[in-house]
Amino acid sequence: PERDPEAFLHEAGKHGLHALNVKNLLSVEGIVQTLQRNGGTNRFFLFDFELLTEDLAGCRFWMRSLAKRGLRVAYRISDREPFLEDYVRWPWVKLIWLDEFDTPWVKEGDVAALSAAGKTVFYVSPELHGENDLDKIRYRWREVVSWGIDGICTDYPLLLRQTMDGGDHD
């Protein structure tokens, strides 16, 4: 069943999560200590570990060890990292970051499989990879929301809200 845009806004607001892009592995320990010291581990998630190393096993080790310390960590699935089947199966993967670097590859069945496996699924909005056509961006937002995505990372949060509230139509 398609998700109602109003329900999406309500549910996305309940998550109240902020994404922290990890740019350097040396900064991770400082981030962890700051979040733990200030009670922020439930309000933030870390992502983009996959861009920091070519050692995928080491990357996943880092991510799992941080999760064991109480941090939320998003595992990327993209057109460059096609790990959907693995992440659906792996119970320690809780949060997914769907990224479309080169082409819109995410399908309704992908979101359904992840959701059925109990994953929280965030989507990276097309403008973050260079799409400038706002009509295309809004169309894609409506599409992924109708599939049950849990949240969208965008440079245009107010336009996203307006689009989901129905104030912006094709």
VENMOUR-V574087 format. One record per run of one state. SS is the DSSP state (alpha for helix, beta for strand, coil for the rest). FROM is the first residue (numbers start at 1). TO is the last residue. Records with the same first field share a line. If there is no record, write none. Layout:
SS: FROM-TO  FROM-TO
This chain:
coil: 1-4  16-17  22-24  38-43  48-48  52-55  69-71  79-83  90-94  100-107  117-119  125-125  130-133  147-150  154-156  165-170
alpha: 5-15  25-37  49-51  56-68  84-89  108-116  126-129  134-146  157-164
beta: 18-21  44-47  72-78  95-99  120-124  151-153
